[in-house]
Amino acid sequence: MTAKFPSMAYSAPLIATDYSGTSTPGESLEVMPTDSAAVSGVIQNVSAADFLYVNLTGGEAGQMPGSIILEPGGSADLVATNAVSVFATSAVAFTAVRYHYVDS
């Protein structure tokens, strides 16, 4: 089995849950709830021009410490089970997926 990182090789089939959507301009929006069964995931800014701020630690996202900035086309791997929130100053489309083992 191959994986992006050797420590991320999974021994059982995974299923994906799609959390993709569009940010609400000027508001923090929780896009993934806390999920103790999650094993990994990804979020990508699919906008061509706007930044997407992402908080991966369960707090609100915004133009502030605690949020990472995804440039247009940028992505972040999710390796925690915390809630994930997004923020943008305009409506920004994003793709977000979280993976679980089939039996969880």
Secondary structure, 3 states (H helix, E strand, C coil): CCCCCHHHCCCCCEEEEECCEECCCCCCEEEECCCCCEEEEEEEECCCCCCEEEECCCCCCCCCCCCEEECCCCEEEECCCCCEEEECCCCCEEEEEEEEECCC
